[in-house]
Amino acid sequence: MDMEVWRLRISATQRGKLISAGYTSLSSLSSVSPSDLARDLQISENDASEILKAASHCGRLDNSDQSHAIVTGAQTAWDMLHEEDLSRRITTSCADLDNILGGGINCKEVTEIGGVPGIGKTQFGIQLAVNVQIPVDFGGLGGKAIYIDTEGSFMVERALQIAESCVEDMLEYQEFVRKKFQACQVQMQPKDFLKNIFYFRVCSYTEQIAVINYLEKFISEHKDVKVVIVDSVTFHFRQDFDDMALRTRLLSGLALKLMKLAKNCSLAVVLLNQVTTKYSDGSFHLTLALGDSWSHACTNRVILYWNGNERYAYIDKSPSLRSASAPYSVTGKGIRGSASNSKRIKMT
């Protein structure tokens, strides 16, 4: 996929001239000479050379042979393992679930969370949008969140409630630390958490595609975004979509963009998904929506389910985590560990 010219480290004026002259992607610069570019943009040849050099630095253009991309040095498997050990995670606020997730939701990866209605998918989405903001001094990422709402299920009052509980938890932690170590101050207020959640409401699959295409630019202007939540990725692609081949192509394109975004911007992408019924081996059973081809769109897949009156999260797919289940609860404070007094609470 071509990288847009707005990512080049050049002046806004030069960027505007490039776009006005029709140079909107790096591939459009791949075979142009400095003199031709200077003529088209009405700038000096030196300035044109600097623009082409900036494009080369982005790793997509090799001026020596005018190819569209250059191959950079390989990363060793040892470096990759070290990088994985250092990768940061967002706590779910449920210790048992964090444990089977290796510490929480991993940045640089796409995690899909799916389950039946009422199991707590949106609660997880809101909880992660709050928890990503926990300051570094308190073991968090100190980041911001993007919440893409396709169903209208995001509740700002619920987000405030979870933020208030998060501040309470940090104050408790502060008291614990004060007794043993140097104190760290809780400076965030619940309203600050709400200010750090960028909310997009989308009402059609075309709007959903447009917003996801826009994310790279938005995040380049808000570099502290550390999680993107799509609630749900499924909804508009299940409504009146007769052309299944087109649906598959569109979803594949979205998946590639989100995986690239997670890796390049070192953030977590969390996709909430619905369930559907599937017929196999002579019976119907529940499975996550969008079919088998979509299952390759995420790095990790977590399925939420009921076991009697208790909620469980199951790691269904992951390249680095073993399959395991953990109980969790949806409480007034948000997602928490399993507790007998918070089973099957209906959040409204």
LINRA-V495408 format. One record per pair of residues at least 12 apart in sequence whose C-alpha atoms are under 10 Angstrom apart, sorted by the first residue. I is the first residue (numbers start at 0). J is the second residue. Records with the same first field share a line. If there is no record, write none. Layout:
BEGIN
I: J, J
END
This chain:
BEGIN
0: 24, 25, 26, 252, 255, 256
1: 23, 24, 25, 26, 27, 59, 67
2: 23, 24, 25, 26, 54, 57, 59, 215
3: 18, 22, 23, 24, 25, 26, 215, 216
4: 17, 18, 22, 23, 24, 25, 26, 27, 28, 54
5: 17, 18, 23, 24, 216, 219
6: 24, 25, 53, 54, 57, 215, 216, 219
7: 25, 50, 51, 52, 53, 54, 55, 56, 57
8: 49, 50, 52, 53, 54, 56, 57
9: 46, 49, 50, 53, 54
10: 50
13: 40, 42, 46, 47, 50
14: 50
15: 40
16: 39, 40, 41, 42
17: 36, 39, 40, 50
18: 40
19: 39, 40
20: 36, 39, 40, 41
21: 39, 40
22: 36, 39, 40
24: 54
25: 51, 54, 55, 57, 59, 60, 67, 68
26: 54, 59, 60, 65, 66, 67, 68
27: 67
28: 50, 51, 54, 55, 60, 62, 65, 67
29: 51, 54, 55, 59, 60, 61, 62, 64, 65, 66, 67, 68
30: 60, 61, 62, 64, 65, 66, 67
31: 51, 62, 65
32: 44, 47, 48, 51, 62, 65
33: 45, 46, 47, 48, 49, 50, 51
34: 47, 48
35: 47
36: 48, 50, 51
37: 50
55: 67, 68, 69
57: 69
58: 70, 71
83: 105, 106, 107
86: 105, 106, 107, 265, 266
87: 102, 103, 104, 105, 106, 107, 138, 139, 140, 225, 265, 266, 267
88: 100, 101, 102, 103, 104, 105, 106, 107, 131, 138, 139, 140, 225, 266, 267
89: 102, 103, 104, 105, 106, 126, 127, 128, 129, 130, 131, 132, 133, 138, 139, 140, 142, 225, 226, 266, 267
90: 102, 103, 104, 105, 126, 127, 130, 131, 133, 138, 139, 140
91: 103, 104, 123, 124, 126, 127, 129, 130, 131, 327, 333, 334, 335, 336
92: 123, 126, 127, 130, 165, 327, 332, 333, 334, 335, 336
93: 325, 326, 327, 328, 329, 333, 334, 335, 336, 337
94: 325, 326, 327, 335, 336, 337
95: 312, 324, 325, 326, 327, 335, 336, 337
96: 311, 312, 313, 314, 323, 324, 325, 326, 327, 335, 336, 337
97: 325, 336
98: 323, 325
99: 312, 313, 314, 320, 321, 322, 323, 324, 325
100: 299, 301, 313, 314, 317, 319, 320, 321, 322, 323, 324, 325
101: 319, 320, 321
103: 127
104: 127, 131, 226, 267, 268, 269, 299
105: 226, 261, 265, 266, 267, 268, 269, 298, 299
106: 225, 226, 261, 262, 264, 265, 266, 267, 268, 269
107: 225, 226, 258, 259, 260, 261, 262, 263, 264, 265, 266, 267, 268, 298
108: 257, 258, 259, 260, 261, 262, 265, 266, 267, 268, 269, 297, 298, 299
109: 226, 227, 228, 254, 257, 258, 259, 260, 261, 262, 266, 267, 268, 269, 270, 296, 297, 298, 299, 300
110: 228, 258, 267, 268, 269, 270, 271, 296, 297, 298, 299, 300, 301, 316, 317
111: 228, 229, 231, 232, 268, 269, 270, 271, 272, 287, 294, 296, 297, 298, 299, 300, 301, 302, 315, 316
112: 124, 230, 231, 269, 270, 271, 272, 273, 287, 297, 299, 300, 301, 302, 303, 312, 313, 314, 315
113: 231, 270, 271, 272, 273, 274, 286, 287, 288, 300, 301, 302, 303, 304, 312, 313
114: 271, 272, 273, 274, 275, 285, 286, 287, 288, 301, 302, 303, 304, 305, 312
115: 272, 273, 274, 275, 285, 286, 287, 302, 303, 304, 305
116: 273, 274, 304
117: 304, 343, 344, 345, 346
118: 303, 304, 305, 309, 310, 311, 312, 328, 329, 343, 344, 345, 346
119: 303, 304, 310, 327, 328, 329, 333, 334, 343, 344, 345, 346
120: 230, 231, 270, 271, 272, 273, 302, 303
121: 148, 152, 153, 154, 228, 229, 230, 231, 271, 272
122: 152, 153, 154, 157, 158, 161, 329, 330, 333, 334, 346
123: 228, 269, 271, 329, 333, 334
124: 146, 153, 158, 226, 227, 228, 229, 230, 231, 269, 270, 271, 334
125: 144, 146, 153, 154, 155, 157, 158, 159, 161, 162, 196, 228, 230, 333, 334
126: 157, 158, 161, 162, 165, 332, 333, 334, 335
127: 144, 146, 226, 227, 228, 267, 269, 334
128: 142, 143, 144, 145, 146, 158, 161, 162, 192, 193, 195, 196, 197, 225, 226, 227, 228
129: 142, 143, 144, 158, 159, 161, 162, 163, 165, 189, 191, 192, 193, 195, 196
130: 142, 143, 144, 161, 162, 165, 192, 226
131: 143, 144, 192, 195, 196, 224, 225, 226, 267
132: 144, 162, 165, 187, 191, 192, 195, 196, 223, 224, 225, 226
133: 162, 165, 166, 169, 185, 187, 192
134: 169, 185, 186, 187
136: 173, 182, 183, 184, 185
137: 169, 172, 173, 176, 183, 184, 185
140: 223, 224, 225
141: 223, 224, 225
142: 195, 196, 221, 222, 223, 224, 225, 226, 266
143: 192, 193, 194, 195, 196, 197, 221, 222, 223, 224, 225, 226, 227
144: 192, 193, 194, 195, 196, 197, 198, 221, 223, 224, 225, 226, 227, 228, 266, 267
145: 195, 196, 197, 198, 199, 214, 217, 218, 224, 225, 226, 227, 228, 229, 268
146: 196, 197, 198, 199, 200, 226, 227, 228, 229, 230, 269
147: 197, 198, 199, 200, 201, 207, 210, 211, 227, 228, 229, 230, 231, 232, 270
148: 198, 199, 200, 201, 202, 207, 228, 229, 230, 231, 232, 234
149: 199, 200, 201, 202, 203, 204, 206, 207, 229, 230, 231, 232, 233, 234, 235
150: 200, 201, 202, 203, 229, 230, 231, 232, 233, 234, 235
151: 200, 201, 202, 230, 231
152: 200, 230, 231
153: 198, 200, 230
154: 347
155: 193
156: 193, 347
157: 331, 332, 333, 346, 347
158: 189, 190, 192, 193, 196, 332, 333
159: 189, 190, 191, 192, 193
160: 189, 331, 332, 333
161: 189, 192, 330, 331, 332, 333, 334
162: 187, 188, 189, 190, 191, 192, 193, 332, 333
163: 188, 189, 190, 192, 332
164: 189, 331, 332, 333
165: 187, 188, 189, 192, 332, 333
166: 185, 186, 187, 188, 189, 192
167: 185, 188, 189, 332
168: 332
169: 183, 184, 185, 186, 187
170: 183, 184, 185, 186
171: 185
172: 185
173: 185
195: 223, 224
196: 224, 226, 227
197: 224, 227
198: 228
199: 229
200: 230
201: 235
202: 234, 235
203: 234, 235, 236, 238
204: 232, 233, 234, 235, 236, 237, 238, 240, 246, 249, 250
205: 235, 236, 249
206: 235
207: 229, 232, 235, 236, 253
208: 249, 250, 252, 253
211: 227, 229, 253, 254, 256, 257, 260
212: 252, 253, 256, 257
214: 227, 256, 257, 260
215: 256, 257, 259, 260, 263, 264
218: 260, 264
219: 264
222: 264, 266
223: 264, 266
224: 264, 265, 266, 267
225: 261, 264, 265, 266, 267, 268
226: 261, 264, 265, 266, 267, 268, 269
227: 257, 260, 261, 266, 267, 268, 269, 270
228: 267, 268, 269, 270, 271
229: 268, 269, 270, 271, 272
230: 269, 270, 271, 272, 273
231: 269, 270, 271, 272, 273
232: 250, 253, 269, 270, 271, 272, 273, 288, 289
233: 250, 270, 271, 272, 273, 274, 287, 288, 289
234: 271, 272, 273, 288, 289
236: 249, 250, 288, 289
237: 273, 288, 289
246: 289
247: 289, 290, 292, 293
250: 289, 292, 293, 296
251: 292, 293, 295, 296
252: 296
253: 296
254: 293, 295, 296, 297
255: 296, 297
257: 269, 270, 296, 297
258: 296, 297, 298
268: 297, 298
269: 297, 299, 300
270: 296, 297, 300
271: 300, 301
272: 287, 288, 289, 301, 302
273: 286, 287, 288, 289
274: 286, 287, 288, 289, 302
275: 287, 288, 289, 290
276: 288
277: 290
286: 302
287: 300, 302
294: 316
295: 316
297: 316, 317
298: 316, 317, 318, 319
299: 314, 315, 316, 317, 318, 319, 320
300: 313, 314, 315, 316, 317
301: 313, 314, 315, 316, 317, 322, 323, 324
302: 314, 315, 316, 324
303: 315, 324, 325, 326, 327
304: 324, 326
305: 326, 343
306: 326
307: 342, 343
308: 339, 341, 342, 343, 344
309: 326, 327, 328, 337, 338, 339, 341, 342, 343
310: 325, 326, 327, 328, 329, 337, 342, 343
311: 324, 325, 326, 327, 328, 337
312: 324, 325, 326, 327
313: 325, 326
325: 337
326: 338
327: 341, 342
328: 340, 341, 342, 343, 344
329: 341, 342, 343, 344, 345, 346
330: 342, 343, 344, 345, 346
331: 344, 345, 346
333: 346
END
